Amino acid sequence: MTNIKQVKHLYARAGFGMRFEDLKTLENMSVKQAIKGLFNAGADEPINVVQGNTDYSAVMKGDVPARKMFIQQQRQQEKDLNLAWINKMSTTNAPLQEKMTLFWHNHFACRTINAAFAQQLNNIQRANALGSFKTLLLQVAQAPAMLQFLNNQQNRKGHPNENFARELMELFTIGRGNYTETDVKESARSFTGYGFDLTGAFVNRKFLHDDGQKTFMGKTGTFNGEDIMNMLLERKETAHYISNKLYKYLVNEIPDPVHVNAMADVFYKANYEIKPLLEYIFTSDWFYDDKNTGNLVKSPVEFLVGLNRQFYITYQRPEVLLQFQRVLGQVLFYPPNVAGWPGGRNWIDSSSLMYRLKIPSTLLNGGLIDVTGKADPEDEAYIATVRNQQQFVSTRVQAQPDWNQFLQNIPKTMSNAAIAQFLLEPKPNNTLINNINQTTDIKSLAIELVSTPEYQLC
């Protein structure tokens, strides 16, 4: 296996794919040098498209015109936030950081009508994407978006709300089967008082906190929320749960118990530092095994971002990216529930596959696309951005790839078969190879390749 084959696989998993322009710098690098380069790419700046924070509860009590104007403003901010992140992923020089921000976005899945809260949570995930999981967990637990989503704002002494406490264990740390109902109840008591003020700042409301004795996972004390999280991190099941989920995201949808256990050992011994865990994965021989190459279905966002990056696409009407997210089943900041998007082969059904095969040629040829379909009744923000879905049936997708930049980066000596091998992770089938060899126009070849089922895999 050549280095470039391994590095291309690394970039497919640790980022959003390798571009032809990356070949110049990466083809003579060792895998270890390429890994080091990904970690040394520098940190992305926070997203800051939503300015300030409005006390929406006060506005909603106001008159009808004020409420209507506020709702419109929120919808616009939600749209701006979504598109700002898509743009960041499409243009970043720190793809690993954004790829991991996307992982944490789904791990700590959250929906909120307050765009400022959503932006803040996204920036928490970005700032800690390659850092400390412990810090990330503590900051997420104090983020108003999550406190609001999981009802901890209502969690108070004498009337504990168990929602956050349950999801903290089931989805964020040790996983189902590793805690009891008593643990949930005692944890909920420990998180009483965790909330936020009208500005969206975290507030530990002592007067609402239950400071009595609790017994959690065999230990007794006057625990608070941070104590509970520290005890959950002391349990190796947490390291295993995160490692198992990360394996499915970066390696294979079917976890290998031996490899996951080894990952959990590294993660636990590193005191939940994320970088050593990722370095262990990317430097392991098994990461580059044939069975772990070209076998993962790209998420809709990975698919769209990969196209944007490879072909340097710009949009006169970026809103079309919201349309594409919707029809493909992944609208950023709107996970289906607290468990997030199930991912893997769940991304593909007959409808979404049809759109996936159509979208590349539509974007690269400025074509038409019909993006009508059933709307998620809960997805009010999305519906608001698409007031008349039918309108898009007859509207040209105003996307502009930079063909000059794409074509000039392809080495002149590169054969059609080599171009196909570069753009696709799985090996092209015989029919496709025959078509490839008969194509004389590189532009047409590229469009054909990214419109194949193989391009849906990474």
N, C-alpha and C positions, 0 to 999 in steps of 0.2 A: 504493500500500500504506500503510495507516494505521500509525501508531506502535504501537498496541496489538497489531496482528497480528504485527508484528515482535517485540515484547517477549514476547508469548505463545510464539512459536517459540523465542526465547532461553531462556525459563524451562523449556520442554520439554526442551531439550538441555543447558543449563547447570545444571539442577536436576531436579526430578521433576514438573514441570508447574506451571501457575499456578492458584491457587485464586480463587474469587470474591472472597474478602476482600482479595486482593492488588490487585484492580482499582482500589480506592479510591485507593491510593497510586501505582499504575503507569500509569493511563490517561492522565495528563497529563505523564508523563515522556518525555523523548527516549530513544532507544535507548542513547545514550552514558551518560546518567544511570542507566539501569537496569543497564547493565554495571558502572558504578562502584559501584552499590549492592550488587551481588552480591559484588564483591571486598572491599567495606568492611563486610560482614556480621559480621565478627568471627570468631575461630577457635573451633571446637568443642573442648570439653574432651576429654581422652583417655578411653577406656572403661576402667573399673577394677572390673569385676565379679569377676575372678579374682584373689584375694588370694594373694600369696606364690608360691612355686614348689617343687614337690616333686621330689625325686630319684627319678623313677619307675623307673629301672633298679634301684635298691636295693630298692624295694618289690616289684618283680616277682620278686626272688629270695627274698622272704619266704614265709611260710606261705600256704596257700590262702585262708583267710578274709581275711587282710590284702590279698592281691592282689584278691580279689573286691570288697572295700570300696573299694580304690583305683580300680579300673576304674569302679565306679558313680559315684564322686566325679568322675572325669575326664569321664564322660558328662554328668553334670549341669552341670559347668562349661562344656563345649562348647555345650550347649543354652543356658545362661545368656548366654554370649558372643554366640551367633548372635542371640538375641532382643534383647539390649541394642543391637546394631548396627542391627537392623531398626527398633527404637524410636527410636534416635537419628536415622536417616534420615527417619523419619516425622514427627518433631517439630522438627527442627533449624531454626534461623533462618539457618544458613549452608549452604544446599543445594548451592552450587557446590563447597565443600570436600568434602562427603560424596559428591557425584557423581564427583569426581576421586579420592577415596579408593577408590571402587568400581572405577574404571579401573585404578588401581595394584594393587588387590587381584587383578585378573585378569592384569595385566601380569607381576607377580611372583607368579604362582600357586604356592601352597604348601599342603601338607597335613601336619599334625602331630597326634599324639595328646595332645600337651601343650598344654592350653588357655592356660596362662600364656605360652608361647612364641607361640601364635597371636595372643593379645591384644597382646603387645609388638610383633609385626610389623605388625598392623593400626594401632597407634598411631604407628608410624614412618611408615607410608604417609599417615596423617591429618595428622601434623605437617608433612610435606613436600609435601602434595598440591598446593599452589599455590606452592611455594618453589623450591628448587634440585634439579634432577634429579641433579646430581652428588652432592649431600649424600645424597639419597634412595638412590642406588645404593650409595654407600659404607656407609650404615647397614644396608641390606638384606643386603649381603655379610657383615656382622658379626652378623646376627641369628641366634640359635640355631635358630629354626624353619627358616630356609633352609639353614643349615650342616648341620643334621640331615637335612632332606628330600633334599638333593643330595649327601649323603655326604662333605662336606668334613671332617667330624670324623675320618674315616679317611684323609685325604690327608696323607701324610708322606713325608719324604725317603727316596728309594730305592724307595718304593712309591706313586707318585702316583696319585690317584683323579681321573679326568678329568671326572666328572659335572658339578660346579659350573662348571668352566672352560668346558665346551662350551655349557651353557645360558646362561651369562653372555653369550656371543657370539651364539648362535643366536636366543635369545628375549628377552634383556634389553637388548642394545645394537645391534650392527651388522647382525645378521640373516644368514641362510644365504647362502652364496655369496661372502661378503666376508672369509673367513678360510680357512686351510689346516689340515690335520690336525697339521702341525708347530706351528702357532700354539696349537692346543688342548693339545698335550703340554707346550709351554713355559709356557703359562699355568698349567696344573695344577701344575707345579713351583713356580711363583711363589706359588701359594696354599697350599703345604704349610705346616702349622702353624696355619692358621686354624681355630679351634675354640671351645669354650665349656666352662666348668667346671660343677661340680655345682649351682651356684646359678643357672646359665643366663647368666652373664656372659661376654662375648666374651673370649677369651684368644688372644693371638698366641704360640704355643708355639715359641720360638726353637730349642729343641733338636730339633724335628721339621721345621724349615724348611730347604729346600734353598737354600743361599746361593751356589751356583755360578753360572757365566755361563749366560744364556739368550738365545736370539735369537727375538724376537717381532715380527712384522710389519716385518721388515727392520732392527730395532734390536737392539743387543746390550748386555747389562749384567747386573748381579746383581739382577734385578728381584724385587720383592715384589708382593703382590696389589694394593696401591694404585697402584703404578706401572702395572700392566696396565690397571686401570680408567681411569687418566688417559690412557693411550695410546689406548684405545678411544674416549674422549670427544674426543680430538684428531681422530678420523676423522669427516668430515662424514656418512659413511654412517649413523652412529649418530643424528644429528639427523634424517636422512631417515627412518630406520626408525621412530623414535618418532612423527614427524609423520604418517607414513602410517597408523599404527595409530590415532592420535588422530583423524584425519580420518574413519576408518571408524566411530569411536565417537560423534563429535559432528556429522558432516556428512552423509556418504553411504557406503553399503557399497561402492560402486564409486569408488575414489579418482580424483581428477582430477590427473594428473601435474603440470600447471602450478601448481595451487594447493598441492599437497604440496611441490613444490620451493620455492615462496615461503615456506611455513611453515618448512621446514628452514633456509632462509637466516636467518629471524628467530630461530629457536631457537638456531642455532649462534652467530650474532653476539651474542646475549644471554647467551652463556656457559652455556647450558642452564638459564636461569631459566624456569620454567613460566608465570608470570603474563604476560610479554610475548607469548608464543606464543598463549595463550588470548585475550588482548586483540586480537591480530591477527586471529584467527579470527572472534571475535564482532563486530568492527567492519568486516569485509569484506562488500562487497555480495553476493558469491556465497553467503555463508552463508545469506542470506535468499531466494535464488532459489526459485521454485516447485518445481523439480526436487529441491531439498534440504529441502523442507518436507513433513512427514507421511509420510515415506518409510522411516523406521527402525522396525524391530520392537522394542518395549520388551523388555528382559530381564525374566525372571520377578520379580526383585527390584524393578526399576523399576516394573513393573506393580502389584505389591502395595503398595509404598511410595506410589505415586501415588494409589491408592485410599484408603489410610490418611490421607494428607494432605488430599485433597479433601473427604472425608466425616468427618474427625476420629474415626476408628474406634478404639475401645478393646476390649480382649479380656479376658474372664474367664478364658479358657484360651488364653494366647498360644501354647502348643505347637502349635496348629492351623496357625500360620504355618510351622512346620517341615514339616508335612504338605504344605502348599501348595507350598513350595519344592521338595520332593521330587518331587511329581507334575508340576511344571512344568519340572523339569530344572536347577535351580540352587540348591544348598544352600550358603549362605555358609560359607567356610573349608574346603569340600570340592570343589575343582575336579576335573574328571575326570583331569587329568594336569598336568605342568609347563607345558604349552602353554596351559592355562586353557580356559575355555569358548569355543568357536568363534564364538558370537554370531550376530548378523544373522538371516537367514532360517532358520538352524539351530535357532533357538528354537522354531519352529513345526512340529509334525506333527499328524496327525489327532487323536491322543490329547490332546496338550497344548492344542490349540486348543479342543477340547471343554471341558476344564477351565477355560480362560481365559474362555470365554463364560458358564460356570456360576458361577464364583467371585463376581463382583460382586453378583448377585442373592442369592446365599447369604449373603454378608457383610452386605448391606444389609437383608435380610429375616430374618436369623437362621435360615436354613434348614438343611437336611441336605445333606451331600455325601459321596459315596463316593470315598474317596481310597486305595483298595487298588490294588496294582500291583506289578510286579516290583521287587525291591530290588537296589540295587547291592551286589554281594558285598563290595566294599571298604568300603562305607559303614557300618561297624559302629556308629559313634557315632549316626548317624541311626536305625538299626534299634533301638538301645537305647532311644531316646526314644519309640519306637512299639512297645512290647513285643507288643501285639496289634493289628495293623492293622485287623482285622475290627471291632474295637470302635468304630472311628470311623464305620463305615457307619451305625450307628443313633444316633450322638451328634449332638446339635444344636450347630452352630457358635455359640458364645456370644460374638458380636461385637456391639458397640453403636455404630452411627454417631450422631453428634450432628446430627440433622436440623434442630434449631432453629438451630444455628450456621450450617449449610450454607444453609438457606433464607433466613435473615435477611440474608445477604450478597449475595443476588442482587438487582440493581436492579429495583425494581417495574415500571419501564417496559420491561424486557427481554422481547423476544418469545421464543416457543418456538424459532424458527429461530436466533435469536441465542444462546440457551442452548446449543443443539446445536453451533453453530459454536465456542462457547467450550470445551466439554468435549471436542470432537473436533478433532484436527489436520487429517486429510484432510477434503475436502468430503463431506457426507452424500449418499448416492445418492437417487434419486427415490422409491423405496419408503419409505425411512426418512423422507424429508421429508413424505410423505403421512401417515405414522403420527404424526410430530411435531405436525403441524398439527391432528390430531384429538384429541390428548391434552390434557385440562384440568388434570390433577393434576401439579404440578411434580415431586413426589417420584417418581411412576411414570415420568415422562419421563426423569428423571436415571438411574434404574435401567435403563431401556430403552437409553439412550444408551451407558452404560458396559458394557453386555452385548453390544455390537456388535463385529464384526471391525475396524471403523475405530478403535475405542478401543485396539486393540493396537498402533497406530502412533503415533509421535511425531515 
